[in-house]
Amino acid sequence: MKKTLSIVSYSIESVDSYYAQIKSLFSNNIIIKKVCIDNPEIRKGIDSDVVLVPSYDMFEKIKGYLKEDTDLIFASRTICKSGLEKIMNIKKGSEVVLIDESPEMTEQMISVIYQLGIRHIDLKSYWTIQEENIGDKTVIILGQSDYMPNSAKEIINIGNSLLDFNSIIDIGMKFDLIYMLNRQDISNSYREVESANFGLAEILGETNSRESQLDILLQVIDAGVIAINPEGEVLLYNDNAKNIVGFKEEEVINRDGIELFNQIPFEYVLKKLVSVEEKIIKMDGYDVVTSVNPLVHSGKLYGAIAVIRKYSDTEKKQHKLRQKLIGKGYKAKYHFNDIIGKSDTINRAKNIARRMAKSNSSILITGETGTGKELFAQAIHNSSSRKKYQFVAVNCGAFPETLLESELFGYEEGAFTGARKGGKPGLFELAHNGTLFLDEITEMPMNLQVKLLRVLQEREIARIGGNRIINVDIRIIAATNKDIKSMVNRGEFREDLYYRLNVLPLKIPPLRARREDILFLARKVMEEFNSDFVLTEAAKEQLLSYNWDGNVRELRNYIEYFVNLGKKEIEVEDLPFYYEENGNSEVVTEGNNEIMVEFLETIGNDIKKYIFVLEELEKAYINKRRVGRRSINKLAKSKGIFLSEQEIRKILTNLERFDMVNITKGRGGTIITKQGRHTLKYFKIK
């Protein structure tokens, strides 16, 4: 779909003038809208990809009508040659008043006229003098004007302002149409335009050659540019090329470029008339990325052009681009100091991880859920040589197979239905030079395991729907809470991939294996919540003897639960797992069997639905999330359970009636209570 450009100005005459220029150069490749600031329709908003405005004061007037993602071009304006000649013919020493569409535009145009070489008259802005002081002064207007002074000695119309070539290049860049400027005689299109950019004007005054046009366009890019003619003679050699190659311009121009730059595949491109993309060569001791293209116009060969960049510069640019693409989302926040514990077990694991951080080999972190595997992965990244680059984490179990593949490898435009226009880089690309953390690696489907193995072996990828090979330099840290070795033995995980990932194995100890850290961690979490409750000795004993299947995550959740109880002293009876640990799981309602009988009568044959709802609420409680009817409904659908929102509302109402949940107002969702968790344990036992 073509992009749209809105031209905004004070008068329709100015808009028409800019429109004609743009249309003549870019034909129908841009949808152009004309917007006059006095038109009431502007209040409906300016819906365009790019907006061209002639001045900042006009931008201030229209910015409220623009979308947030609209691109802006502030026009560089000039005048036509015939208009300049009229000014040149004004009597020397005359005091002349200039009228443009606004005070700011008038000041800007006075600057342009002086830059064009006018020195024999004294130019004043109409907006800085009183009407009665115009007297017998000469007045210059641009096209039609609403501010015609009656007392002027002479009024000279120099025609509507025109867009200088700078603005045309800006438009070409914004719409990816620079190639169109290569295909025509731009100097002919600008024959009647008096450019205020003398560098461009001099080049535009040269003969209509392919080389001179490329000289104009390619000098603006941030790269080295070397162009040769069909005989191999160097025609263009810009400053960036000089900085990379080391030769001075006078040592290069008109010399044999094929011989002088034998590392650049000029000869191959001229003979085969094919492009060479991103080839790495050595020049003046540097690794240089070069792309060479033949210059062919209307079937005639005009030569070849090479764009060169130092490899290190290219990498820096790519890194900055990735940072812009991913924003602030992919950064490692944690360091080894954030891994809390005083036991020998945890400190031994930290010391091993610190040594692993100095390597670039793959790491496989194993450990039960809640032990802090991603915490370790982030700390390793932040202690490695890759710490200045991205830390990209992906949960392999959180995506369907096809979606996980597109997330990892990215895709080209049109690769599949719903693919984003322009394609999308994958996480392998975004993690280039950094670390890719693959959590729950055992959930990765077999066919993706094969592709991951190839990435680890070849260090290169191809986007879905693309045929371009992209080199990636990443460190892989994988993690799982399953017995991956047993899965390999059962054929559920590829053996070759396991050994590729398990170069540096790191096992995170469970909380029960470092019980001396339990109360220490509890105090640290209490400090985070700024709480001052105390645990009775009996409660401490229960915490120390508990199995902690959820490890540190479970401990954090329990401390947060205690904080929310609002009690100064936490007794053993307040522990969520107390009744289960003491063999009283069946006493769900603390001995009130009549209430349980009534509850079971209320739910009837819907017990499985109640268990499902309670399980989802318990998961949300453990993971510190809030869920409501709609969220539970979506979860039910994803698991093939038919449960309407009306049924869920009824279930939640009944659960609240028996103090098993708290239903908050607004978007707070529903929270499972201690009673609800005990009831769920009761159901599971029964």
Buried (B, 14 or more C-beta within 10 A) or exposed (E): EEBBBBBBBBBBBBBBBBBEBBEEBBEEEBEBBBBBBEEEEBEEEBEBBBBBBBBEEBBEBBEEBBEEEBBEBBBBBBBBBEBBEBBEEBEEEBBBBBBBBBBBBBBBBBEBBEEBEBEEBEBBBBBEBEEEEBEEBBBBBBBEBEEEBEEBEEBBBBBBBBBBBBBBBBBBBBBEBBEBBBEBEBBEBBEEBBBBBEEBBEBBEEEEBBBBBBBBBBBBBEBBBBBBBEEBBBBBBBEBBBEBBEBEEEEBBEBBBBEBBEBBBBBBBBEEEEEBEEBEBEBEEBEBBBBBBBBEEEEEBBBBBBBBBBBEBBBEEEBEEBBEBBEEEBBBEBBBEEBBBEBEBBBEBBEBBEEBBEBEEBBBBBBBBBBBBBBBBBBBBBBBEBBEBBBBBBBBEEBEEEEBBBBBBBBBEEBEEEBEEEBBBBBBBBBBBBBBBBBBBBBBBEEBBEBBBBBBEEEEBBBBBBEEEBEBEBBBBBBBBBEBEEBBEEEEBBEEBBEBBBBBEBEBBBBBBBBEBBBEBBEBBBEEBEBEBEBBEBBBEBBEEBEBEBBBBBBBBBBBBBBEEEEEEBEBEBBBBBBBBEEEBBBBBEEEEEBBEEBEEEBEEBEEBBBBBBBBBBEBBBEEEBBBBEBBBEBBEEEEBEBEEEBBBBBBEBBBEBBBBBBEEEEEBBBBBBBBBBBBBBBEEE
